[in-house]
Structure formats: structure tokens, C-alpha cells
Amino acid sequence: MTNFLLRRLAQSLVLLWIVSMIGFGLLHLTPGGPLSQFANTPGMTEADLQRLAEQMGLNRPLPIQYLDWFGRLLTGDWGRSYRDDVPVLLVIGSRLWATLELMIAATMIAVLVGGLIGILGAVRRYSFFDQLATVGAMIALSIPTFWFGLVVIYVFSVKLGWLPAGNRAPVGSTSLLEFAYHLIAPALVLGLVTTAIWSRFMRSSMLDVINQDYVRTARAKGIPERFVLIRHVLRNALLPMITIAGLELPTLLSGALVTETVFTWPGMGRLFLDSIGYRDYPVVMGLLTFTAILVIIGNLLADMLYVVADPRIRLQ
């Protein structure tokens, strides 16, 4: 286990370095820059812009800028926001819980609803319910997240008035019920695609296990069907789903970006778009790095959970 963790940690650091290098280069090669917001300021001269560039370290060669940034990153200094002059970690931390709150709620919806649909589809294979679930999953996978979010707002907020159109809570409110009430619509929208994915993979995994010899043997011994499904089929069918849970983290993060924008949810996705518009490079790179770390941790946890789900598996 120790050798596995050390090897994966080394691989993760290399992957993080490659991701950060590509992101840093693409971000700084885009037209404009953080100084473009000052270019049209009355009284701002070219000399003033050059002085700002020197103060912000933007007049140095790009490789030097990257090495300086990555070196400070390894020491825990993620830089300061160009817009607010606040440490990047504090800026991300102020939005982190809102995104985690949305992702956790969406994941719970996807796992419970998608898992149940997948199990029922496998048990009642080729039934009307199974065919309806298949068609519904294909439709859900084809619907753009932003379009579905706008439809939810129009139907349930504008027309019916059942759900709020956006924001995390009313201004000044600290009620948990208000937070939960405002969370319903964005969580449902974000969980739609992952629900379809979970239902399809769960059905496929269940069907693979149902046809195994040990399941037929358990039935031949007269074990009740519900015990066969729970003890023999479901537990072994969950192994591939652990991998899916790790791989779905990037999908949730990218979906959160769109969902937070549609519902004006004050999370990291909304912060990412605002920072790009403002050319706030330190915050954008901080979000990119933080997201990459989350994805790496998610995949590492998925590997480790394999051992918990199936003691026969050992990490070498």
C-alpha cells in the first residue's frame, strides 16, 4: 500500500506539473491580458502601463513567469488576486463550500436515483420500464446543461413559482431551510446527466454479475431472490461503479461551471468565469490547479476504495 501511494503521488505531481504548464501557457497566450482593463482608463499612459507590468512581473519572459509561479505554488503561496489584492487561496476558499454543497447534492441525487433505475432495469430487463429508462437516459445525455437550467427556471420559477430562480439564499438569510430550498433546482440540473450515466453503468454492471455461475448456484440452493441480489449481485456490481465515481468528478466540476452561471450560484465555477473576464490570472490558475488536485485525489480514493469493497484486491 505504501509503495502504491508513493508511486501514485509521484505520478500525480508530474501530471499536475504538465496540466499547470499547459494551462499557464494557454492563458498567457490569449489576446489581451490583465493590463487591458487599465488601457482605456482616463489619464493612463503607456509609461504607467509599463510600470504596472513591472510591478506585476508581466514584463518577464513567459518561462520565467511560470517557474516563479510554480515555485511559489509548491511553498503554499498561490499568489494574490489582481482584482481584489487578496490571497488566491482565500478567494477560492470563500467559494469552495458553495461548489462542494452543489456537487454533493447532485451526486446524492445521481447515485440514489440513477442507481435505483439501473438496478430495476437489470432485474426487469427488456421490460417497458427498462426501455423507458434507456430512452430517458439518452435524452438526458443529449440535453445541454445550460438549456435544461433555463427551462427549469422558466417552468418552476417564472410560471409556477415553486422554486427560486437563482442565488444561494436571500440576502442576509442564514436559515438552513432557505439554503436547501435554493439548492433544489441547481442540484437537479447538475445531477441530470450523471443520473443517466449512473443508471446505464449500474444496469450494465448488474447484468454482468447476474449471469455469473456463483449467482446461479446461490439461486439453486434456494436462497431468496432479494438476498441473492443484495449479497451477491449488488456488492460485486458496485466495484465498477467506484471507478465511475472517480471519473465523474471532472464531469461534475465542468457541469458546476455552467450550472452556477445559470443559477447565479456563488461557487468556484462562477468565480472562474468572472476571473477569466477580468483577466485575473492568479485566480484562474489557482482554480485550475485546485480542480486538478481534486480530480487526482478523487481517482486515488477510488483506487483505495476497491480494497474496501473487495478484500481480494490488493494495491501493489
N, C-alpha and C positions, 0 to 999 in steps of 0.2 A: 504493500500500500504506500509506504513512504517513497519508494523509488518511482512509483507511478505518479504520485503527487509532484515530486521534484521534476520529473520529465515533462509533465503537463504544464508546470509553472514556467519552465524554460521555453517551451513551445508557445505559451501564451504571451510571454514577454516579447518574443520575436514577432508574433502576429500583431501585437499591439504596436510595436515599432513600425511595422510595414503599413498598418492602417493609418497611423498618425502621420507618417511621412507622405503618403498619397493624399490624405485629406489636407494637410498643410500646404502642399504644393498646388493642388487644385483651387483651394480657397484664395491663395495669394496671386494666382494667375488669372483670376476672373477680372473682367473690366471694372474700373473704378477702384475703390479702396476706402479705408476708414477716413482718409482725409477729404474724400469727395463731398462729405456732408458740410465741410467748412469752406469749400471752394466758392460758394455763392454768398457767403456771409459778407454783409457790407463792411468795407474797410479792411478786409482780409487780402493781404498782398502775397505775392509769390515767396517773398522772403519769410513771411510769417508761416506759410505752409512748409517751407523747408525746415524752419526751426521746430515746428511741431513734429515733423517726420524724424528729426534727430532726437527729440525728446522721447518719442515712442519707439525708437530703434528701427524705423521702417526704411531708413536710407542705407542700411547694410545689405550685403548680398543675401539672397534667399537662403542658401545653405547655412550661413552663419546665424541667421534669424532662427532657423529650425533647430540647430544644435543648441542654441542658447535656451530656446523654449523647452525642448525635450530634457535638457539637463536640469532646468528648474523644476520641471514636472516630476522627475524622479525624486527630488528632495521635498516634494509636497507643496511647492509654490506653483500654482496653476495660473498665475498672472492676475491682472486686475482688469475689470471691465472698462472699455474705452468710454462707454456711455455714462456709467454711474461712479466710476473710480472705486468700485467695491471688489474685494477678492472674488475670483471666479467661483471658488468652492462655496462661498456664502450665497452667491447668486443662484447656483444650481441647487443648493440645499433648501433655499426658500421655495423652490418649485418642485422638489423631489417628491414630497409626500402626496401632493395632488396627483401626480402621474402614477405613483405606486397605488394609490387609492383606486384610481380608474382601472389600472391593469389587473389588480386583484379581483375587483368586482367582475370585470369582463371575463377573467379566467374562470372564476367560480361558475358563472353562467354557462360558459362554453363546456367545461368539464361535466357539470351536472346534466345539462340539457343534451349536449352532444353525446356524452357517454351513454345516457339512457336511451336515446334514439338509436345509437349504434348497437347496443345490446338487444333491444327489441327487434331491430331489423335483422340481426343474425339469428335470433331464436325463431322469428317468423319470416324466414327467408322466402322471397318472391311473393309475399302477401301484398295486399293492397297498401298496407301501412309501409312496407319496405319500399315499394315502388314510389309511393308519395314522398317518402323521406329522401330517396335518391334524386327525384326531380327537384325537391326543395333545396337540397344541398347544392345542386348545380346552379340553381337560380341565385342562391346566396353567394356563391363564389364569383358570380358574374356581376353582381351589383357593386358599383363603386361606393366606397365608404362615404365620401362627401355627399353623393346624391341621396343615399339612404338617410344620412343625417338630416339633410334638408327636408326630406319627406316626413320624417318623424317630427321635426319641428313644426312643419305646416299642418300636419294632421292632428297631433296630440297637444300642441301648444296653441297654435293660431285658431284652428277650427273647434277643437273640443275643449281646450283649456285645462286638460288633465295634468300636464307636465310643464315645468318651466322651460323656456326657450334656450336658456344658457346660464353661464356663471356657476360658480361652485356653491354659493349661498347668497342670500340677501345681504346687502351692506350692513355691517355691524352685528350680524347674527352669529351666535356661537352654538346654536341648537344642533344636536346630532341628527335629529329628525329632519331638519332643513337640509343638512349636508346629504343625508341619504336620499331625500326627495329629489334634489338636484342631480344626484348621481345616476338615477334610473335610466334616463334617456341616453346619455353618452355611453354608459356601460352596455346597454342593449345594442347600440350601434357598433361599438368596438367588438363585442362578443359575437356578432352575427357570423362573420367569416370563419372565425376559429371554431364556432359551434359546428358549422358544416364540415370543417376539416376533421374535428374530433369524431363526429358521427361516422364518417366514412372510414377512417382508420380503425376505429373501435369495431365496427362491423366486420371489416376485413380480418382483423386480428382474432376476433371471436370465432369466425368461420374456420380459420386455420387451426385453432385449438380444438374445436368441436369434432373435427374429423380425425383426431389423433386416436391411437389404439387404447391408451390408458383411459380415455373418456368412455369409449365403448365398453371397456372392461368394467368400469365403475357402474355403468348402467346395467350390465349383465349381472352384477352382484345384487341388483335390486335397490341400490341407493336412490333415495328420492331425487327427482329431477332438479329441484331447487338447490339441493346440496351439491349435486354434480356441477351445476352452473356456477355456484358461488365458490366452492372449494377447489375445483379442478380447472374449470374453464376460465372464469373471470380472473383469477390470480395470475395464471400464466399468460392470459391475453393482455394484462396490464404492462408486461415488460416492454413491448414495442412502444407503448404509449408514453413511457418515461422518456424515450428518445424524442418523441413528438413534442413533449412538453418543453424540452430544452431547445428544440429547433424553432418552436413557435414564438420564442421570446423576441427575435427581431421583427416578426410579423406584428406582434402586439405593439412594439415601440414605434414602428412606422405607421401603424394604424392610429396610435395615440396622437401622432403629429397632426393627422387630418381631423380626427375627432375633436381634439382640443381646439383646433381652429374654428370648426363649425359651431361648436357649443361655447366658444369663448372660455374654455376651461383653463385656469391659470397653472398649467403644468410645464414640463420641460419641452414638449412639442411646440407649444405656443411661444415659449422663450426662444426656441431655435429659429423659428421663422422671424420673430421680431429682431433677433440678433443679426440674422443674415441681411435683413432690410437696412439695419443700422451699420452694417459692416463692422460689427463688434467681434473681431477675430478671436480674441482670447476666450470669449464666452462660447463661440461656435466650436472652437477646437476643444474646449473643456467638455462640452456636451457630447461631441463626437467620441472623445476618449472615454468619458464616463459610460456612454452607451456600449462601446466596445468591451469595456470591463464587465458590465452587466451580462452581456452575451457570453463572454468567456466563462464567467462564474456559473451561469445557468447551465452551460454544457458540461462543466466539471461536476456540478451537483447531480446532473442526470446520470453521468457515469457512475458516481458513487452510490446513487440510489438503486442501481442494478443489483449491487451486493445485498442491499436490504431486502429487495423484492425476491431475489433468488439466491440463497446461500451457496448454490453450486457454482456461481460465477465468482471468480477471483480476479482482482486487478493486479496485473503483473507490472 
